[in-house]
Amino acid sequence: MRIGRCVNAVPVQRQKLNHFVRRRITGAALEVVHIKERPGQLIADPARALAIAPEARVVLHVGNFTPAKNHAALIAAAAVIGARRRDVVFVLVGDGALRSTIETAVEARGLGAGFRFTGSRDDVPALLRAADLLVLPSRWEGLPGVVLEALA
């Protein structure tokens, strides 16, 4: 799903789709990918472990901190969303050469309270289950592995 001109997104669960897609969407071509529920696969509560309020909307990004992943676009989107909604938390999973630069940019824009940087993790499927939205702001991608994980 492409939202606007900078962020690609895949709703993680069918029942959460309505939170993000409204009746009128202009200027956006949407491809909706529904993901099957698999009860019982969530072993732990990663949102609770990351100190995220139960009522929060979780936006997940999984990827290395490299120029191709375009975290700047995600931060710009977060600034717009954060100005309208205080209940959205952005969870960024991964590591890389640009991680500290991205963390600094988030803090410089006053967005730190709405972000969680987790580093590399082995429980990405659990994080996908806890997320309301998966975003991929990449400038270029081959076949993003996290999309395959989300569809699994």
C-alpha positions as CSV (number, residue, x, y, z in Angstrom):
1,M,0.0,0.0,0.0
2,R,1.4,3.4,-0.9
3,I,0.4,6.4,1.2
4,G,1.2,9.8,-0.2
5,R,4.5,9.9,-1.9
6,C,7.0,8.7,0.6
7,V,5.9,5.8,2.7
8,N,4.8,2.3,1.8
9,A,2.6,0.5,4.3
10,V,1.1,-2.9,4.8
11,P,-1.7,-3.3,7.4
12,V,-0.6,-6.1,9.6
13,Q,-4.0,-7.5,10.5
14,R,-7.4,-7.3,8.7
15,Q,-9.4,-5.9,11.7
16,K,-6.9,-3.1,12.0
17,L,-7.1,-1.9,8.4
18,N,-10.0,0.4,9.1
19,H,-7.9,2.5,11.4
20,F,-5.7,3.5,8.5
21,V,-7.9,3.4,5.4
22,R,-10.9,5.8,5.2
23,R,-13.6,6.1,2.6
24,R,-12.0,8.9,0.7
25,I,-8.4,8.6,-0.3
26,T,-7.2,10.9,-3.0
27,G,-4.0,10.7,-5.0
28,A,-3.0,7.3,-3.6
29,A,-2.9,3.9,-5.3
30,L,-3.7,1.3,-2.7
31,E,-2.7,-2.3,-2.7
32,V,-4.2,-4.0,0.4
33,V,-2.5,-7.1,1.7
34,H,-4.6,-9.0,4.3
35,I,-2.6,-11.1,6.7
36,K,-4.1,-14.3,8.2
37,E,-4.4,-14.4,12.0
38,R,-2.5,-17.1,13.7
39,P,-3.7,-17.3,17.3
40,G,-1.3,-18.6,19.9
41,Q,1.9,-17.6,18.1
42,L,2.4,-14.5,20.2
43,I,4.7,-15.8,22.9
44,A,5.2,-12.6,24.8
45,D,3.8,-9.0,24.8
46,P,6.5,-7.0,23.1
47,A,4.4,-3.8,23.3
48,R,4.4,-4.0,27.1
49,A,8.1,-4.8,27.1
50,L,8.8,-1.6,25.1
51,A,6.6,0.5,27.5
52,I,3.9,1.1,25.0
53,A,0.5,1.9,26.3
54,P,-2.2,-0.7,25.5
55,E,-4.3,1.9,23.7
56,A,-1.4,3.2,21.5
57,R,-1.3,2.6,17.7
58,V,2.0,0.9,16.9
59,V,3.7,1.6,13.6
60,L,6.6,-0.8,13.0
61,H,9.6,-0.5,10.7
62,V,12.1,-3.4,10.4
63,G,15.3,-2.8,8.6
64,N,18.9,-1.9,8.7
65,F,19.8,1.8,9.2
66,T,21.2,2.5,5.8
67,P,20.5,5.3,3.2
68,A,18.3,2.9,1.1
69,K,15.8,2.5,4.0
70,N,15.0,6.2,3.9
71,H,14.4,6.7,7.6
72,A,14.2,10.5,7.0
73,A,10.9,10.0,5.2
74,L,9.6,8.0,8.1
75,I,10.6,10.8,10.6
76,A,8.9,13.4,8.4
77,A,5.7,11.2,8.3
78,A,6.0,10.8,12.1
79,A,6.1,14.5,12.6
80,V,2.9,15.0,10.6
81,I,1.2,12.1,12.3
82,G,2.4,13.1,15.8
83,A,1.0,16.6,15.3
84,R,-2.5,15.1,14.9
85,R,-2.4,12.0,17.1
86,R,-0.5,11.5,20.3
87,D,-1.4,7.8,20.6
88,V,1.0,6.6,17.8
89,V,4.3,5.0,18.7
90,F,6.9,4.2,16.0
91,V,9.0,1.1,16.7
92,L,12.2,0.9,14.7
93,V,13.8,-2.5,14.7
94,G,17.4,-3.0,13.4
95,D,20.9,-1.6,13.5
96,G,23.4,-0.1,11.2
97,A,25.8,2.8,10.5
98,L,23.0,5.4,10.5
99,R,21.2,4.4,13.7
100,S,22.7,7.1,15.9
101,T,22.1,9.7,13.2
102,I,18.5,8.7,13.0
103,E,18.1,8.7,16.8
104,T,19.6,12.2,16.9
105,A,17.2,13.4,14.2
106,V,14.2,12.1,16.0
107,E,15.3,13.8,19.3
108,A,16.1,17.1,17.4
109,R,12.5,17.2,16.0
110,G,11.1,16.6,19.5
111,L,9.7,13.2,18.6
112,G,11.6,11.0,21.0
113,A,8.6,10.1,23.2
114,G,6.9,8.6,20.2
115,F,9.8,6.4,19.1
116,R,11.3,3.1,20.3
117,F,14.6,2.0,18.9
118,T,15.0,-1.7,19.7
119,G,18.2,-2.7,17.8
120,S,18.3,-6.2,16.2
121,R,15.7,-8.6,17.5
122,D,14.9,-12.3,17.1
123,D,11.2,-11.8,17.8
124,V,10.1,-9.9,14.7
125,P,7.0,-12.1,14.2
126,A,5.8,-11.2,17.7
127,L,6.4,-7.5,16.9
128,L,4.5,-7.8,13.7
129,R,1.5,-9.2,15.7
130,A,1.7,-6.3,18.1
131,A,1.9,-3.7,15.3
132,D,-1.1,-1.9,13.8
133,L,0.9,-0.9,10.7
134,L,4.1,-2.0,9.0
135,V,5.9,0.8,7.1
136,L,8.6,0.5,4.5
137,P,9.8,4.0,3.5
138,S,12.7,2.5,1.4
139,R,14.0,4.4,-1.6
140,W,14.7,1.0,-3.2
141,E,14.1,-2.6,-2.3
142,G,14.5,-5.9,-3.9
143,L,12.2,-8.2,-2.1
144,P,11.8,-6.9,1.5
145,G,12.2,-9.9,3.9
146,V,10.0,-8.2,6.5
147,V,7.0,-8.3,4.1
148,L,7.5,-12.0,3.6
149,E,7.6,-12.4,7.4
150,A,4.4,-10.3,7.7
151,L,2.7,-12.5,5.2
152,A,3.8,-15.7,6.8
